[in-house]
């Protein structure tokens, strides 16, 4: 029963992290702001770190099966 929860959580984290990483890359590539009212470099950096953290959590959850 616990493996179902780990799979669900891992997939949610991985999808969120991947989506955030793709979205951030697209915004930076088109020279659009990642967050309004914040330094472009700082917002892109924080968003990328959050995406990588979410991907790492997703991988960690999926390896705990």
Secondary structure as UniProt FT lines:
FT   HELIX           2..29
FT   TURN            30..31
FT   TURN            36..37
FT   HELIX           40..63
//
